[in-house]
């Protein structure tokens, strides 16, 4: 009798459709000298959703910290939300939406920080023929920019140049430029 080898396509046809569409859940157990807990990641590729729930318990006093993040694919991009609670009970939350249009995207969102201050977030980015540009801004309830970052990456020949400018509400700005030689032969055998 000859052995039968089934290809991936054949296996997909033989398996019931519902089994292929089931959400995948992965649990990661955390146990360090200071904390213990777990992180549960649930992903439904067909529905385009992803949820991450994490709970940590501090061993010395039993204090609990949690984090929840959810995202859902839409016709134009993705919506997302989440919250974090620290061991001391301070909580922050956020929600937003990313819209893609060809090689560009825009993201808008809002949230409440650990200090109970409200903020809004906006970002935009675009792919260029030889890299990408990205701008991000965080504004307080009065509309003032309290943090921002501009990133520009260009690749010419075998060199990639990344230039990042970061600022905060005190006007502190830091610009870093990184040059890296890209070895094309090690990337995909070219």
N, C-alpha and C positions, 0 to 999 in steps of 0.2 A: 504494500500500500504506500502510495506517495504522500509526503507531507503536504498539507494545505497551508499556504501563506495568504493571509488576508491583508489587503492594503488598508490604509486609513480611510479611504473613501468607502470601501466595502464595509468596514466596521461601522462607519457612520450610518450607512443605509440599514444595517442589521439592528442597530440599537434603537430603542423607542425614542421618538422625538422629545418626549417630556424629560427623559433622562439627560439629554444634551442641554436642555434649557434650565436645569436646576441651578440655583445660586450656590456658589462655592463658599464655604466657611472655613477659615483657618484660625486656630487658637495658638497663641504664643504664650508660654508660661514664663513669668519673670520671678526670679528668686536670687536676690543679692544679699550681702550682709546687712543692708539697711532697709530694703523694701521687698515685698512680695506681691504678686498680682498676676493679671493676665491681660492680654490684648487680643481682641476678637475682630477679625477682618472678614466682612461678608461682601461678596461681589456677585452681581448678576449681570453677566456680559450681554445677554439678550435685551434686558431692560435698560442697561446702561447705568446701573446704580452701584454705589460703593459706600459701605458704612464701616467705620472704625470705632470701636468702643474699648477703652482701656480703664482699668481700675488698679490702683496701687495702694497698698496698706503699709504704713511705716511701722516697722517692727518694734521700735522703742516705746511708742505710746499708742499705737493703734489708729492714728490719724489716717484718713482716707483722701486720696486725690483721684479725680476722674477726668477723662477726656473723651469727647464724642465728636466725630466728624462725619458728615454725610454729603454725598454729591450725586447728582442725577443728570444724565445726558438729556439735552433738549434738541429741537430741530436746528437751532442756531449755535449751540455750544454746550454750556453746562451751568447748572445752579448748584450752590454749595452753602453749607451752614455748619456751625459747630459751637462747642462750648468747652471750657476748661475750668476745673475747680482745683485750687491748690490745697495742700495739707492744712493750711490755716483757715480755709473756708472762703477765701477770696475767689470770685468767679468772673470770667470774661466770656463774651459770646460774639459771634460774627455771622453774617450772611452776605451772599453776593451772587453775581452772575457774570459769566464770561461768554462773550459773543464772538464767534469767528466769522471772518469774511475773506475768503481766499487766503492770502499770505499775511493777513492782519488779524489782530484781536483787540478787544477792549474789555476791561473788567471793571465793574463798579460794585461797591459793597459798603456795609456799615457795621458798626459794632459798639460794644460797651467794654471798656478796658477794666483791668483789675482795680483801678482807682475810681471806678464808676463814671469816668468821663466818656462821653459819646464821641465817636470819630467816624469819618467816612474815608473810603479808600477808592482810588481810581488808578488804573494802569492801562497802558497801551503798548503794543509791540508790533513789529513787522519784520518779516524775512526779507533780506536783500539777496541779490545774486551771489554775494560772497560773505554772508554773515547775517546778523540781526541787530535790531535796535529795540531797547525796552526802557520805558519810563514808568516810575511808580511814585505815587504821592499819598500821604496820609494827612488828613485835615482834621482839626478839632471842631467843636460845635460852633465856633465863630467863623469857620471857613478858612482859618489860617493854616498854612502848611507847617506841620510839626516834624515831618520826616519825609525824605525823598531820596530817590536813587535813579541815576541814568546809567545804562549799560550799553556799550557799543562794541560789537565783535566784528572783526574783519579778517578774512583769510586771503592772503595773496601768495601764490606759489606754495612754498612749504612753510610759511610762517603765519601763525594766527596771533592777532593782537586783540587783547581785551582791555577796554578802558572803562573803568567804573568811577562815577562821582557820587558820593554819598553826603547828605547833609541832614541836620536836625534843627530844632526850633531855635537853638542858640546861634545859628548861623555857621556852625562848625562844618567845614566841608573837607572831604578827603578824596583825593583822586589817586587811583592806582592804575598802572598800566602793566599788563603782563604780556610778554612775548614768548611764544612757544613754537618750536620747530615741529612741524607735522611730518612724520615719516610715512609717506604714502604707501610704501611697500608693506609695512606692517599692518596697514588697514585694508583688509580684504584682498591682499596679495597683488595689489596693483603696482 
